[in-house]
């Protein structure tokens, strides 16, 4: 798994209990460690405020 993730899109109406993914892509729930890490990056500023 890569150490760097780039958010591409948000699917707020799809609740996930666990991440679904592979080596190059993932759908991850808000509580996933990758999402928590991304929330602290400048990339997160591209998303509307309710997604932070």
Order of alpha helices (4+ residues) and beta strands (2+ residues): beta-beta-alpha
